[in-house]
């Protein structure tokens, strides 16, 4: 998700995007994303600063620490 700072309106900007977890470098040996990641971002200009709030949502397949079985969450 790329944002051109000069094109952010006074009322702010709301962005939504779906990306592969691999392209965001989110997969680790402990956590494996098994669905695309849905990203939502709210961007606002305040004086000479940017405020950015980001939410990410996706389906992962970790391993249970008790039984060592994979599960989806």
Buried (B, 14 or more C-beta within 10 A) or exposed (E): EEEEEEEBEEEEBEBEEEBEBEEBEBBEEEEBBEBBBEBBBEBBBEEEEBEEEEEBEBEBEEBEEEEEEEEEE
